Amino acid sequence: MKLALHGATGRMGLTIARLAVEAGDIQIVGAVTHPEDPALGRDVGELAGVGSLGVAAGASVPDALLGADVVIDFSLPPALPALLNAVMRAKVPVVLGTTGLTQQDIERLDAASKEIPLLWSQNMSVGVAVLAVLVREAVQRLGPAYDAEIVEIHHRRKVDSPSGTAKRLADAVVEARPEVKSLYERAGQVGPRTDEEMGVFAIRGGDVIGDHTVHLFGPGERLELTHRATNRDLFAHGALRAARWMVGRPPGRYSINDALGIT
Ligand SMILES: NC(=O)c1ccc[n+]([C@@H]2O[C@H](COP(=O)([O-])OP(=O)(O)OC[C@H]3O[C@@H](n4cnc5c(N)ncnc54)[C@H](OP(=O)(O)O)[C@@H]3O)[C@@H](O)[C@H]2O)c1
């Protein structure tokens, strides 16, 4: 598989580069970063600690896509329009992991997926995909007498809040109970909790990779469904698995569950 990386010099980009080299059958053919990134022009393999790959981090998306079977993106939302234009022109499938997208960004993804295979997931881990299924099932079975609340913890450098994964788990609750609405703050005289509300709260600090707990509070008992990421490799493994699955698909919008075969 010939892979291009977008956001190649970031934490996730370099983790994917390392795991792609370790996989043995993936060739990195292009790498894109921000034009002002101090790592611009440096070899992605060297940055990832796996030796020179002969691929320098460049600032041109179209150049990086030349010869790629698939692109993996872990960058920042402002980078999205240029990336989508380039993958549509080159007709290359794309797997996107960037979080913090706006509604307008999501509409851009929908439009692009009419022309190319596109998979966007706010969490590429297999464990979170399974957790979302378990949450939906638990909420369905417990019914409206149980209050759902979500708490997530991330490292101090994370720029968006709540995390994409927290939103994904909130969606899983809403699939089972469509009347539920997320709220992101309780401060002041907010009154008692209503049946329809669901707090989704973020804690930030240190180097926590990502913890998520869905609390289900009932009369006299509570369930806590938790996922803890212990390193970034799990997201990279999921993204690479998704990328392999995307090669040769028809245009369309795919989910990580499609790629992982989880229903
Ligand atoms: N879906 C998942 O499973 C998952 C898991 C982990 C993280 N994420 C998300 O993935 C994204 C990246 O996370 P990270 O921890 O790797 O962050 P990071 O270390 O900040 O990496 C982001 C990279 O994208 C680069 N970039 C910024 N603007 C760009 C542009 N216009 N074109 C190309 N590259 C650009 C950044 O360059 P500069 O440093 O020069 O700005 C940086 O190298 C975040 O949105 C994060 O929330 C998703």
The ligand as an SDF file (V2000), in Angstrom:
LIG
                    3D

 48 52  0  0  0  0  0  0  0  0999 V2000
   -9.4150   10.1890   15.4850 N   0  0  0  0  0  0  0  0  0  0  0  0
   -8.5450    9.7540   16.3960 C   0  0  0  0  0  0  0  0  0  0  0  0
   -8.4990    8.5660   16.7520 O   0  0  0  0  0  0  0  0  0  0  0  0
   -7.5780   10.7310   16.9910 C   0  0  0  0  0  0  0  0  0  0  0  0
   -6.5960   10.3140   17.9070 C   0  0  0  0  0  0  0  0  0  0  0  0
   -5.6540   11.2520   18.3400 C   0  0  0  0  0  0  0  0  0  0  0  0
   -5.7170   12.5670   17.8740 C   0  0  0  0  0  0  0  0  0  0  0  0
   -6.7140   12.9200   17.0220 N   0  0  0  0  0  0  0  0  0  0  0  0
   -6.7990   14.2580   16.4440 C   0  0  0  0  0  0  0  0  0  0  0  0
   -5.8520   14.3210   15.3830 O   0  0  0  0  0  0  0  0  0  0  0  0
   -5.4030   15.6750   15.2560 C   0  0  0  0  0  0  0  0  0  0  0  0
   -3.8930   15.7160   15.3550 C   0  0  0  0  0  0  0  0  0  0  0  0
   -3.5060   15.2730   16.6650 O   0  0  0  0  0  0  0  0  0  0  0  0
   -1.9860   15.2850   17.1180 P   0  0  0  0  0  0  0  0  0  0  0  0
   -1.9910   14.9010   18.5600 O   0  0  0  0  0  0  0  0  0  0  0  0
   -1.1570   14.5030   16.1450 O   0  0  0  0  0  0  0  0  0  0  0  0
   -1.7010   16.8600   16.9940 O   0  0  0  0  0  0  0  0  0  0  0  0
   -0.3680   17.6240   16.5910 P   0  0  0  0  0  0  0  0  0  0  0  0
    0.8180   16.9440   17.1720 O   0  0  0  0  0  0  0  0  0  0  0  0
   -0.6070   19.0700   16.8670 O   0  0  0  0  0  0  0  0  0  0  0  0
   -0.3050   17.3770   15.0150 O   0  0  0  0  0  0  0  0  0  0  0  0
   -1.0190   18.1180   14.0650 C   0  0  0  0  0  0  0  0  0  0  0  0
   -0.0790   18.2630   12.8760 C   0  0  0  0  0  0  0  0  0  0  0  0
   -0.7690   18.8540   11.7610 O   0  0  0  0  0  0  0  0  0  0  0  0
    0.0370   19.8950   11.2730 C   0  0  0  0  0  0  0  0  0  0  0  0
   -0.7220   20.9330   10.5780 N   0  0  0  0  0  0  0  0  0  0  0  0
   -1.2890   22.0720   11.0580 C   0  0  0  0  0  0  0  0  0  0  0  0
   -1.8550   22.7690   10.0720 N   0  0  0  0  0  0  0  0  0  0  0  0
   -1.6260   22.0830    8.9280 C   0  0  0  0  0  0  0  0  0  0  0  0
   -1.9050   22.3200    7.5700 C   0  0  0  0  0  0  0  0  0  0  0  0
   -2.5540   23.4340    7.1770 N   0  0  0  0  0  0  0  0  0  0  0  0
   -1.5390   21.3930    6.6550 N   0  0  0  0  0  0  0  0  0  0  0  0
   -0.8850   20.2910    7.0170 C   0  0  0  0  0  0  0  0  0  0  0  0
   -0.5390   20.0210    8.2970 N   0  0  0  0  0  0  0  0  0  0  0  0
   -0.9170   20.9030    9.2460 C   0  0  0  0  0  0  0  0  0  0  0  0
    0.7030   20.4620   12.5050 C   0  0  0  0  0  0  0  0  0  0  0  0
    1.8360   21.2680   12.1300 O   0  0  0  0  0  0  0  0  0  0  0  0
    2.2930   22.4700   13.1520 P   0  0  0  0  0  0  0  0  0  0  0  0
    2.8110   21.7590   14.3500 O   0  0  0  0  0  0  0  0  0  0  0  0
    3.3540   23.1890   12.3930 O   0  0  0  0  0  0  0  0  0  0  0  0
    1.0780   23.3100   13.4050 O   0  0  0  0  0  0  0  0  0  0  0  0
    1.1000   19.1860   13.2140 C   0  0  0  0  0  0  0  0  0  0  0  0
    2.2920   18.6390   12.6820 O   0  0  0  0  0  0  0  0  0  0  0  0
   -6.1410   16.4720   16.3560 C   0  0  0  0  0  0  0  0  0  0  0  0
   -7.3030   17.0060   15.7720 O   0  0  0  0  0  0  0  0  0  0  0  0
   -6.4870   15.3940   17.3810 C   0  0  0  0  0  0  0  0  0  0  0  0
   -7.5910   15.7210   18.1780 O   0  0  0  0  0  0  0  0  0  0  0  0
   -7.6230   12.0380   16.5730 C   0  0  0  0  0  0  0  0  0  0  0  0
  1  2  1  0
  2  3  2  0
  2  4  1  0
  4  5  1  0
  4 48  2  0
  5  6  2  0
  6  7  1  0
  7  8  2  0
  8  9  1  0
  8 48  1  0
  9 10  1  0
  9 46  1  0
 10 11  1  0
 11 12  1  0
 11 44  1  0
 12 13  1  0
 13 14  1  0
 14 15  2  0
 14 16  1  0
 14 17  1  0
 17 18  1  0
 18 19  2  0
 18 20  1  0
 18 21  1  0
 21 22  1  0
 22 23  1  0
 23 24  1  0
 23 42  1  0
 24 25  1  0
 25 26  1  0
 25 36  1  0
 26 27  1  0
 26 35  1  0
 27 28  2  0
 28 29  1  0
 29 30  1  0
 29 35  2  0
 30 31  1  0
 30 32  2  0
 32 33  1  0
 33 34  2  0
 34 35  1  0
 36 37  1  0
 36 42  1  0
 37 38  1  0
 38 39  2  0
 38 40  1  0
 38 41  1  0
 42 43  1  0
 44 45  1  0
 44 46  1  0
 46 47  1  0
M  CHG  2   8   1  16  -1
M  END
$$$$
